[in-house]
């Protein structure tokens, strides 16, 4: 089973946690490909040893990262978010690969997802949980009205079809020519070029934060599907800028991240926003919730 990740030094800890969850909840051997955005060589060796102890292998893929200089980024997103666009060419010997973000946890065997027949599609993915995504945004991006928009954090990628249709080049051209229209980085470009040519998945395969905190009516999934995903997610994806490694984060599955963090060399990590002011804010917030519950 071929997996793909993308990271630089800033997200290495979180990739390690993702792999710890993967190995803890599945018994398969994986061929792991990591597009390397600049990871310390010593740390790469340790990560490879970690995977080998679980019967899996890691291959690091390099390219000239200057290709994406000047592309739109944000406080919690670096240029590495664009690297996966190059997957069809960097993995030119593979017909498909399962791409996973580094801010997620794997709770189930990935085989049922990986073995899906996607010959007719470019991608299999889960709808993006963004209540603010509407036809105005679709029109701005040049997408058909009411066309579904997927989250790119979990993608079963049909690399063969992507190469045959010059998918990567088309995505890069769109991003370069529409900088003012882009809000969600490469995800906008991926959706524009793959519009109506992707296979929707059950939300269990990519439970995003907004799915937990917003009504199911804001998405195309029905109430039962959403409840199933929230209660028993196969993949927990910590979307939004607030992450479980932040002290002030209140994600209901936050403790799961810390459980797997304890199995990595980063077990002594302390949240950067852990300070007296935030401790007071958090305790006051808890007290208010208790009062309201009474």
Phi and psi in degrees as GROMACS dihedral restraints (atoms count N, CA, C in turn):
[ dihedral_restraints ]
;  ai    aj    ak    al  type     phi  dphi    fc
    3     4     5     6     1   -96.9    20    10
    4     5     6     7     1   122.9    20    10
    6     7     8     9     1  -114.3    20    10
    7     8     9    10     1   154.4    20    10
    9    10    11    12     1  -132.5    20    10
   10    11    12    13     1   132.5    20    10
   12    13    14    15     1  -129.2    20    10
   13    14    15    16     1   160.4    20    10
   15    16    17    18     1  -132.5    20    10
   16    17    18    19     1   131.6    20    10
   18    19    20    21     1  -157.8    20    10
   19    20    21    22     1   160.0    20    10
   21    22    23    24     1  -121.3    20    10
   22    23    24    25     1  -170.9    20    10
   24    25    26    27     1   -59.8    20    10
   25    26    27    28     1   -32.9    20    10
   27    28    29    30     1   -68.0    20    10
   28    29    30    31     1   -24.7    20    10
   30    31    32    33     1  -113.8    20    10
   31    32    33    34     1    12.4    20    10
   33    34    35    36     1   -61.5    20    10
   34    35    36    37     1   -41.7    20    10
   36    37    38    39     1   -56.4    20    10
   37    38    39    40     1   -43.4    20    10
   39    40    41    42     1   -74.2    20    10
   40    41    42    43     1   -33.5    20    10
   42    43    44    45     1   -62.2    20    10
   43    44    45    46     1   -41.7    20    10
   45    46    47    48     1   -61.4    20    10
   46    47    48    49     1   -40.6    20    10
   48    49    50    51     1   -64.8    20    10
   49    50    51    52     1   -42.5    20    10
   51    52    53    54     1   -59.1    20    10
   52    53    54    55     1   -45.1    20    10
   54    55    56    57     1   -66.0    20    10
   55    56    57    58     1   -36.6    20    10
   57    58    59    60     1   -61.7    20    10
   58    59    60    61     1   -39.7    20    10
   60    61    62    63     1   -69.0    20    10
   61    62    63    64     1   -38.9    20    10
   63    64    65    66     1   -60.4    20    10
   64    65    66    67     1   -50.1    20    10
   66    67    68    69     1   -71.4    20    10
   67    68    69    70     1   -26.4    20    10
   69    70    71    72     1   -75.7    20    10
   70    71    72    73     1   -28.5    20    10
   72    73    74    75     1  -111.9    20    10
   73    74    75    76     1     0.7    20    10
   75    76    77    78     1  -137.1    20    10
   76    77    78    79     1   156.7    20    10
   78    79    80    81     1  -115.8    20    10
   79    80    81    82     1    12.0    20    10
   81    82    83    84     1   -85.8    20    10
   82    83    84    85     1   164.3    20    10
   84    85    86    87     1   -98.1    20    10
   85    86    87    88     1   138.7    20    10
   87    88    89    90     1  -122.3    20    10
   88    89    90    91     1   146.2    20    10
   90    91    92    93     1   -99.9    20    10
   91    92    93    94     1   103.1    20    10
   93    94    95    96     1   -98.7    20    10
   94    95    96    97     1   125.6    20    10
   96    97    98    99     1  -110.3    20    10
   97    98    99   100     1   130.3    20    10
   99   100   101   102     1  -123.7    20    10
  100   101   102   103     1   117.7    20    10
  102   103   104   105     1   -76.2    20    10
  103   104   105   106     1   114.4    20    10
  105   106   107   108     1   -88.5    20    10
  106   107   108   109     1   110.5    20    10
  108   109   110   111     1   -92.9    20    10
  109   110   111   112     1    12.9    20    10
  111   112   113   114     1   120.7    20    10
  112   113   114   115     1    69.1    20    10
  114   115   116   117     1  -107.1    20    10
  115   116   117   118     1   138.7    20    10
  117   118   119   120     1   -55.6    20    10
  118   119   120   121     1   134.8    20    10
  120   121   122   123     1   -61.0    20    10
  121   122   123   124     1   -39.9    20    10
  123   124   125   126     1   -63.2    20    10
  124   125   126   127     1   -38.4    20    10
  126   127   128   129     1   -70.5    20    10
  127   128   129   130     1   -33.7    20    10
  129   130   131   132     1   -63.9    20    10
  130   131   132   133     1   -39.8    20    10
  132   133   134   135     1   -63.7    20    10
  133   134   135   136     1   -41.1    20    10
  135   136   137   138     1   -66.9    20    10
  136   137   138   139     1   -39.6    20    10
  138   139   140   141     1   -66.5    20    10
  139   140   141   142     1   -39.5    20    10
  141   142   143   144     1   -63.3    20    10
  142   143   144   145     1   -40.7    20    10
  144   145   146   147     1   -64.4    20    10
  145   146   147   148     1   -38.9    20    10
  147   148   149   150     1   -58.9    20    10
  148   149   150   151     1   -44.6    20    10
  150   151   152   153     1   -68.6    20    10
  151   152   153   154     1   -41.3    20    10
  153   154   155   156     1   -62.9    20    10
  154   155   156   157     1   -34.2    20    10
  156   157   158   159     1   -63.2    20    10
  157   158   159   160     1   -20.9    20    10
  159   160   161   162     1  -100.8    20    10
  160   161   162   163     1     8.7    20    10
  162   163   164   165     1    82.5    20    10
  163   164   165   166     1    12.9    20    10
  165   166   167   168     1  -114.3    20    10
  166   167   168   169     1   166.8    20    10
  168   169   170   171     1  -125.0    20    10
  169   170   171   172     1   154.1    20    10
  171   172   173   174     1  -123.9    20    10
  172   173   174   175     1   133.9    20    10
  174   175   176   177     1  -120.9    20    10
  175   176   177   178     1   130.4    20    10
  177   178   179   180     1   -98.6    20    10
  178   179   180   181     1   129.7    20    10
  180   181   182   183     1  -107.5    20    10
  181   182   183   184     1   126.0    20    10
  183   184   185   186     1  -112.8    20    10
  184   185   186   187     1   151.1    20    10
  186   187   188   189     1  -158.1    20    10
  187   188   189   190     1   175.3    20    10
  189   190   191   192     1   -79.4    20    10
  190   191   192   193     1   102.8    20    10
  192   193   194   195     1   -68.1    20    10
  193   194   195   196     1   -12.3    20    10
  195   196   197   198     1   -64.9    20    10
  196   197   198   199     1   -14.5    20    10
  198   199   200   201     1   -55.7    20    10
  199   200   201   202     1   -31.3    20    10
  201   202   203   204     1  -106.9    20    10
  202   203   204   205     1    14.4    20    10
  204   205   206   207     1   -63.7    20    10
  205   206   207   208     1   132.2    20    10
  207   208   209   210     1    93.2    20    10
  208   209   210   211     1    -8.0    20    10
  210   211   212   213     1   -72.6    20    10
  211   212   213   214     1   153.9    20    10
  213   214   215   216     1   -63.7    20    10
  214   215   216   217     1   129.4    20    10
  216   217   218   219     1  -132.9    20    10
  217   218   219   220     1  -176.1    20    10
  219   220   221   222     1  -149.2    20    10
  220   221   222   223     1  -172.6    20    10
  222   223   224   225     1   -61.0    20    10
  223   224   225   226     1   -38.4    20    10
  225   226   227   228     1  -110.2    20    10
  226   227   228   229     1     9.5    20    10
  228   229   230   231     1  -130.5    20    10
  229   230   231   232     1   125.4    20    10
  231   232   233   234     1  -102.4    20    10
  232   233   234   235     1  -179.9    20    10
  234   235   236   237     1   -62.1    20    10
  235   236   237   238     1   -17.3    20    10
  237   238   239   240     1   -60.7    20    10
  238   239   240   241     1   -21.1    20    10
  240   241   242   243     1   -62.0    20    10
  241   242   243   244     1   -21.7    20    10
  243   244   245   246     1   -89.8    20    10
  244   245   246   247     1   -13.4    20    10
  246   247   248   249     1   -63.2    20    10
  247   248   249   250     1   -31.5    20    10
  249   250   251   252     1   -65.3    20    10
  250   251   252   253     1   -17.9    20    10
  252   253   254   255     1   -58.0    20    10
  253   254   255   256     1   -28.1    20    10
  255   256   257   258     1   -85.9    20    10
  256   257   258   259     1     0.9    20    10
  258   259   260   261     1   -51.7    20    10
  259   260   261   262     1   -45.2    20    10
  261   262   263   264     1   -57.1    20    10
  262   263   264   265     1   -33.9    20    10
  264   265   266   267     1   -87.4    20    10
  265   266   267   268     1   -37.6    20    10
  267   268   269   270     1   -68.7    20    10
  268   269   270   271     1   -26.5    20    10
  270   271   272   273     1  -116.0    20    10
  271   272   273   274     1    51.7    20    10
  273   274   275   276     1   -69.5    20    10
  274   275   276   277     1    -8.5    20    10
  276   277   278   279     1   -91.8    20    10
  277   278   279   280     1    -6.6    20    10
  279   280   281   282     1  -105.8    20    10
  280   281   282   283     1   147.3    20    10
  282   283   284   285     1   -89.0    20    10
  283   284   285   286     1   -28.4    20    10
  285   286   287   288     1  -154.3    20    10
  286   287   288   289     1   160.7    20    10
  288   289   290   291     1  -152.5    20    10
  289   290   291   292     1   150.4    20    10
  291   292   293   294     1   -99.3    20    10
  292   293   294   295     1   112.2    20    10
  294   295   296   297     1   -89.9    20    10
  295   296   297   298     1   136.7    20    10
  297   298   299   300     1  -133.1    20    10
  298   299   300   301     1   136.7    20    10
  300   301   302   303     1   -67.8    20    10
  301   302   303   304     1   167.7    20    10
  303   304   305   306     1   -94.0    20    10
  304   305   306   307     1    -2.1    20    10
  306   307   308   309     1  -107.8    20    10
  307   308   309   310     1    47.1    20    10
  309   310   311   312     1  -143.9    20    10
  310   311   312   313     1   165.9    20    10
  312   313   314   315     1  -123.0    20    10
  313   314   315   316     1   142.1    20    10
  315   316   317   318     1  -103.2    20    10
  316   317   318   319     1   121.2    20    10
  318   319   320   321     1  -106.9    20    10
  319   320   321   322     1    -8.4    20    10
  321   322   323   324     1  -140.4    20    10
  322   323   324   325     1   166.6    20    10
  324   325   326   327     1   -59.7    20    10
  325   326   327   328     1   132.8    20    10
  327   328   329   330     1   -88.6    20    10
  328   329   330   331     1    -5.2    20    10
  330   331   332   333     1   -56.8    20    10
  331   332   333   334     1   -44.9    20    10
  333   334   335   336     1   -58.6    20    10
  334   335   336   337     1   -31.6    20    10
  336   337   338   339     1   -76.9    20    10
  337   338   339   340     1   -47.8    20    10
  339   340   341   342     1   -62.9    20    10
  340   341   342   343     1   -33.6    20    10
  342   343   344   345     1   -86.7    20    10
  343   344   345   346     1     4.5    20    10
  345   346   347   348     1   -60.6    20    10
  346   347   348   349     1   143.1    20    10
  348   349   350   351     1   -81.6    20    10
  349   350   351   352     1   111.6    20    10
  351   352   353   354     1  -123.4    20    10
  352   353   354   355     1    24.8    20    10
  354   355   356   357     1   -55.4    20    10
  355   356   357   358     1   -32.0    20    10
  357   358   359   360     1   -83.7    20    10
  358   359   360   361     1   -12.3    20    10
  360   361   362   363     1  -117.3    20    10
  361   362   363   364     1   158.0    20    10
  363   364   365   366     1   -80.5    20    10
  364   365   366   367     1   -37.0    20    10
  366   367   368   369     1  -148.0    20    10
  367   368   369   370     1   149.6    20    10
  369   370   371   372     1  -115.9    20    10
  370   371   372   373     1   130.1    20    10
  372   373   374   375     1  -158.9    20    10
  373   374   375   376     1   176.5    20    10
  375   376   377   378     1  -106.1    20    10
  376   377   378   379     1   145.5    20    10
  378   379   380   381     1   -54.0    20    10
  379   380   381   382     1   142.5    20    10
  381   382   383   384     1   -75.2    20    10
  382   383   384   385     1   128.4    20    10
  384   385   386   387     1   -86.7    20    10
  385   386   387   388     1    74.6    20    10
  387   388   389   390     1  -126.2    20    10
  388   389   390   391     1   102.5    20    10
  390   391   392   393     1   -60.5    20    10
  391   392   393   394     1   -19.7    20    10
  393   394   395   396     1   -91.3    20    10
  394   395   396   397     1    -2.5    20    10
  396   397   398   399     1   -80.9    20    10
  397   398   399   400     1   115.0    20    10
  399   400   401   402     1  -134.9    20    10
  400   401   402   403     1  -174.5    20    10
  402   403   404   405     1   -65.6    20    10
  403   404   405   406     1   -23.0    20    10
  405   406   407   408     1   -64.2    20    10
  406   407   408   409     1   -43.4    20    10
  408   409   410   411     1   -67.7    20    10
  409   410   411   412     1   -39.9    20    10
  411   412   413   414     1   -61.3    20    10
  412   413   414   415     1   -43.9    20    10
  414   415   416   417     1   -63.5    20    10
  415   416   417   418     1   -38.8    20    10
  417   418   419   420     1   -63.0    20    10
  418   419   420   421     1   -37.1    20    10
  420   421   422   423     1   -83.1    20    10
  421   422   423   424     1   -11.9    20    10
  423   424   425   426     1    84.7    20    10
  424   425   426   427     1    22.9    20    10
  426   427   428   429     1   -91.8    20    10
  427   428   429   430     1   153.5    20    10
  429   430   431   432     1   -62.0    20    10
  430   431   432   433     1   146.0    20    10
  432   433   434   435     1   -56.6    20    10
  433   434   435   436     1   139.2    20    10
  435   436   437   438     1    63.5    20    10
  436   437   438   439     1    10.4    20    10
  438   439   440   441     1   -72.3    20    10
  439   440   441   442     1   137.7    20    10
  441   442   443   444     1   -66.3    20    10
  442   443   444   445     1   153.0    20    10
  444   445   446   447     1  -130.1    20    10
  445   446   447   448     1   124.4    20    10
  447   448   449   450     1   -99.1    20    10
  448   449   450   451     1   158.2    20    10
  450   451   452   453     1   -87.8    20    10
  451   452   453   454     1   130.7    20    10
  453   454   455   456     1   -90.2    20    10
  454   455   456   457     1     8.9    20    10
  456   457   458   459     1   -73.2    20    10
  457   458   459   460     1   -23.4    20    10
  459   460   461   462     1  -134.4    20    10
  460   461   462   463     1   112.0    20    10
  462   463   464   465     1  -138.4    20    10
  463   464   465   466     1   125.5    20    10
  465   466   467   468     1   -87.9    20    10
  466   467   468   469     1   109.8    20    10
  468   469   470   471     1   -99.6    20    10
  469   470   471   472     1   127.0    20    10
  471   472   473   474     1   -85.7    20    10
  472   473   474   475     1    86.1    20    10
  474   475   476   477     1   -63.7    20    10
  475   476   477   478     1   -35.9    20    10
  477   478   479   480     1   -62.7    20    10
  478   479   480   481     1   -47.7    20    10
  480   481   482   483     1   -67.8    20    10
  481   482   483   484     1   -35.2    20    10
  483   484   485   486     1   -61.9    20    10
  484   485   486   487     1   -42.0    20    10
  486   487   488   489     1   -66.4    20    10
  487   488   489   490     1   -42.2    20    10
  489   490   491   492     1   -65.8    20    10
  490   491   492   493     1   -27.5    20    10
  492   493   494   495     1  -103.2    20    10
  493   494   495   496     1     6.6    20    10
  495   496   497   498     1    55.2    20    10
  496   497   498   499     1    42.1    20    10
  498   499   500   501     1   -58.2    20    10
  499   500   501   502     1   -48.7    20    10
  501   502   503   504     1   -59.6    20    10
  502   503   504   505     1   -44.6    20    10
  504   505   506   507     1   -62.1    20    10
  505   506   507   508     1   -39.0    20    10
  507   508   509   510     1   -67.7    20    10
  508   509   510   511     1   -39.4    20    10
  510   511   512   513     1   -65.2    20    10
  511   512   513   514     1   -46.0    20    10
  513   514   515   516     1   -62.1    20    10
  514   515   516   517     1   -41.0    20    10
  516   517   518   519     1   -61.8    20    10
  517   518   519   520     1   -42.3    20    10
  519   520   521   522     1   -63.1    20    10
  520   521   522   523     1   -45.9    20    10
  522   523   524   525     1   -64.0    20    10
  523   524   525   526     1   -38.3    20    10
  525   526   527   528     1   -71.4    20    10
  526   527   528   529     1   -31.0    20    10
  528   529   530   531     1   -96.8    20    10
  529   530   531   532     1    -2.5    20    10
  531   532   533   534     1  -136.0    20    10
  532   533   534   535     1    42.4    20    10
  534   535   536   537     1   -58.7    20    10
  535   536   537   538     1   -34.5    20    10
  537   538   539   540     1   -77.1    20    10
  538   539   540   541     1   -17.2    20    10
  540   541   542   543     1   -90.0    20    10
  541   542   543   544     1   -18.8    20    10
  543   544   545   546     1   -78.3    20    10
  544   545   546   547     1   132.9    20    10
  546   547   548   549     1  -117.6    20    10
  547   548   549   550     1   -42.6    20    10
  549   550   551   552     1  -108.9    20    10
  550   551   552   553     1    45.5    20    10
  552   553   554   555     1    51.2    20    10
  553   554   555   556     1  -134.7    20    10
  555   556   557   558     1   -66.0    20    10
  556   557   558   559     1   -24.3    20    10
  558   559   560   561     1   -58.7    20    10
  559   560   561   562     1   -36.1    20    10
  561   562   563   564     1   -62.6    20    10
  562   563   564   565     1   -46.1    20    10
  564   565   566   567     1   -65.0    20    10
  565   566   567   568     1   -41.7    20    10
  567   568   569   570     1   -59.4    20    10
  568   569   570   571     1   -41.8    20    10
  570   571   572   573     1   -71.6    20    10
  571   572   573   574     1   -38.3    20    10
  573   574   575   576     1   -62.6    20    10
  574   575   576   577     1   -46.1    20    10
  576   577   578   579     1   -76.5    20    10
  577   578   579   580     1   -29.3    20    10
  579   580   581   582     1   -96.6    20    10
  580   581   582   583     1     9.7    20    10
  582   583   584   585     1   -51.7    20    10
  583   584   585   586     1   129.5    20    10
  585   586   587   588     1    62.0    20    10
  586   587   588   589     1    16.8    20    10
  588   589   590   591     1  -132.0    20    10
  589   590   591   592     1    36.4    20    10
  591   592   593   594     1  -136.2    20    10
  592   593   594   595     1   151.5    20    10
  594   595   596   597     1   -97.1    20    10
  595   596   597   598     1   119.1    20    10
  597   598   599   600     1   -71.1    20    10
  598   599   600   601     1   140.2    20    10
  600   601   602   603     1  -111.8    20    10
  601   602   603   604     1   160.3    20    10
  603   604   605   606     1   -63.1    20    10
  604   605   606   607     1   141.8    20    10
  606   607   608   609     1   -61.1    20    10
  607   608   609   610     1   -14.0    20    10
  609   610   611   612     1   -57.4    20    10
  610   611   612   613     1   -28.6    20    10
  612   613   614   615     1   -81.7    20    10
  613   614   615   616     1    -2.7    20    10
  615   616   617   618     1  -166.8    20    10
  616   617   618   619     1    72.3    20    10
  618   619   620   621     1   -74.4    20    10
  619   620   621   622     1   108.3    20    10
  621   622   623   624     1   -95.0    20    10
  622   623   624   625     1   156.3    20    10
  624   625   626   627     1   -56.6    20    10
  625   626   627   628     1   -42.4    20    10
  627   628   629   630     1   -65.1    20    10
  628   629   630   631     1   -21.9    20    10
  630   631   632   633     1   -69.0    20    10
  631   632   633   634     1   -26.7    20    10
  633   634   635   636     1   -82.6    20    10
  634   635   636   637     1   -38.8    20    10
  636   637   638   639     1   -98.7    20    10
  637   638   639   640     1     0.2    20    10
  639   640   641   642     1  -126.0    20    10
  640   641   642   643     1   158.5    20    10
  642   643   644   645     1   -64.9    20    10
  643   644   645   646     1   143.5    20    10
  645   646   647   648     1   -61.5    20    10
  646   647   648   649     1   -21.3    20    10
  648   649   650   651     1   -65.5    20    10
  649   650   651   652     1   -15.6    20    10
  651   652   653   654     1   -81.2    20    10
  652   653   654   655     1    -6.9    20    10
  654   655   656   657     1  -123.4    20    10
  655   656   657   658     1   173.8    20    10
  657   658   659   660     1   -82.5    20    10
  658   659   660   661     1   -10.3    20    10
  660   661   662   663     1   -78.7    20    10
  661   662   663   664     1   150.0    20    10
  663   664   665   666     1   -84.6    20    10
  664   665   666   667     1   174.4    20    10
  666   667   668   669     1   -61.8    20    10
  667   668   669   670     1   -40.0    20    10
  669   670   671   672     1   -65.1    20    10
  670   671   672   673     1   -45.4    20    10
  672   673   674   675     1   -59.2    20    10
  673   674   675   676     1   -44.4    20    10
  675   676   677   678     1   -67.2    20    10
  676   677   678   679     1   -42.1    20    10
  678   679   680   681     1   -63.2    20    10
  679   680   681   682     1   -40.5    20    10
  681   682   683   684     1   -60.8    20    10
  682   683   684   685     1   -42.1    20    10
  684   685   686   687     1   -66.6    20    10
  685   686   687   688     1   -40.8    20    10
  687   688   689   690     1   -69.8    20    10
  688   689   690   691     1   -39.3    20    10
  690   691   692   693     1   -80.1    20    10
  691   692   693   694     1   -29.9    20    10
  693   694   695   696     1  -143.1    20    10
  694   695   696   697     1    68.7    20    10
  696   697   698   699     1   -73.9    20    10
  697   698   699   700     1   135.8    20    10
  699   700   701   702     1   -77.0    20    10
  700   701   702   703     1   -35.3    20    10
  702   703   704   705     1  -134.2    20    10
  703   704   705   706     1   125.0    20    10
  705   706   707   708     1   -98.1    20    10
  706   707   708   709     1   118.8    20    10
  708   709   710   711     1  -111.8    20    10
  709   710   711   712     1   115.0    20    10
  711   712   713   714     1   -84.2    20    10
  712   713   714   715     1    75.6    20    10
  714   715   716   717     1   -78.8    20    10
  715   716   717   718     1   178.2    20    10
  717   718   719   720     1    76.7    20    10
  718   719   720   721     1   165.0    20    10
  720   721   722   723     1   -72.6    20    10
  721   722   723   724     1   -28.4    20    10
  723   724   725   726     1   -81.2    20    10
  724   725   726   727     1   124.5    20    10
  726   727   728   729     1  -116.3    20    10
  727   728   729   730     1   160.9    20    10
  729   730   731   732     1   -66.3    20    10
  730   731   732   733     1   -17.5    20    10
  732   733   734   735     1   -84.3    20    10
  733   734   735   736     1     0.5    20    10
  735   736   737   738     1   -91.0    20    10
  736   737   738   739     1   138.9    20    10
  738   739   740   741     1   -60.6    20    10
  739   740   741   742     1   -39.6    20    10
  741   742   743   744     1   -82.0    20    10
  742   743   744   745     1    -5.9    20    10
  744   745   746   747     1   -65.6    20    10
  745   746   747   748     1   142.1    20    10
  747   748   749   750     1  -124.9    20    10
  748   749   750   751     1    29.0    20    10
  750   751   752   753     1   -61.9    20    10
  751   752   753   754     1   134.3    20    10
  753   754   755   756     1   -62.4    20    10
  754   755   756   757     1   -21.5    20    10
  756   757   758   759     1  -105.7    20    10
  757   758   759   760     1    24.1    20    10
  759   760   761   762     1   -59.9    20    10
  760   761   762   763     1   -42.3    20    10
  762   763   764   765     1   -62.3    20    10
  763   764   765   766     1   -26.1    20    10
  765   766   767   768     1   -63.8    20    10
  766   767   768   769     1   -39.0    20    10
  768   769   770   771     1   -60.2    20    10
  769   770   771   772     1   -45.4    20    10
  771   772   773   774     1   -70.3    20    10
  772   773   774   775     1   -27.9    20    10
  774   775   776   777     1   -63.0    20    10
  775   776   777   778     1   -44.1    20    10
  777   778   779   780     1   -80.6    20    10
  778   779   780   781     1   -27.5    20    10
  780   781   782   783     1   -58.8    20    10
  781   782   783   784     1   -35.2    20    10
  783   784   785   786     1   -63.5    20    10
  784   785   786   787     1   -15.8    20    10
  786   787   788   789     1   -95.6    20    10
  787   788   789   790     1     9.4    20    10
  789   790   791   792     1  -119.8    20    10
  790   791   792   793     1   170.3    20    10
  792   793   794   795     1   -68.1    20    10
  793   794   795   796     1    -6.2    20    10
  795   796   797   798     1   -99.1    20    10
  796   797   798   799     1    19.7    20    10
  798   799   800   801     1   -60.2    20    10
  799   800   801   802     1   -22.5    20    10
  801   802   803   804     1   -90.8    20    10
  802   803   804   805     1     8.7    20    10
  804   805   806   807     1   -58.0    20    10
  805   806   807   808     1   138.3    20    10
  807   808   809   810     1  -120.9    20    10
  808   809   810   811     1   131.1    20    10
  810   811   812   813     1   -54.6    20    10
  811   812   813   814     1   138.2    20    10
  813   814   815   816     1   -67.5    20    10
  814   815   816   817     1   -23.9    20    10
  816   817   818   819     1   -98.2    20    10
  817   818   819   820     1    17.9    20    10
  819   820   821   822     1   -83.4    20    10
  820   821   822   823     1   107.8    20    10
  822   823   824   825     1  -154.1    20    10
  823   824   825   826     1   173.0    20    10
  825   826   827   828     1   -61.9    20    10
  826   827   828   829     1   -42.0    20    10
  828   829   830   831     1   -60.8    20    10
  829   830   831   832     1   -46.1    20    10
  831   832   833   834     1   -70.8    20    10
  832   833   834   835     1   -30.8    20    10
  834   835   836   837     1   -61.3    20    10
  835   836   837   838     1   -43.7    20    10
  837   838   839   840     1   -65.0    20    10
  838   839   840   841     1   -46.5    20    10
  840   841   842   843     1   -58.0    20    10
  841   842   843   844     1   -43.8    20    10
  843   844   845   846     1   -67.9    20    10
  844   845   846   847     1   -41.5    20    10
  846   847   848   849     1   -67.6    20    10
  847   848   849   850     1   -38.0    20    10
  849   850   851   852     1   -63.8    20    10
  850   851   852   853     1   -42.0    20    10
  852   853   854   855     1   -61.8    20    10
  853   854   855   856     1   -41.1    20    10
  855   856   857   858     1   -63.7    20    10
  856   857   858   859     1   -40.7    20    10
  858   859   860   861     1   -64.0    20    10
  859   860   861   862     1   -41.2    20    10
  861   862   863   864     1   -62.2    20    10
  862   863   864   865     1   -40.7    20    10
  864   865   866   867     1   -65.5    20    10
  865   866   867   868     1   -39.0    20    10
  867   868   869   870     1   -63.8    20    10
  868   869   870   871     1   -40.4    20    10
  870   871   872   873     1   -63.7    20    10
  871   872   873   874     1   -44.2    20    10
  873   874   875   876     1   -64.4    20    10
  874   875   876   877     1   -37.8    20    10
  876   877   878   879     1   -66.0    20    10
  877   878   879   880     1   -31.6    20    10
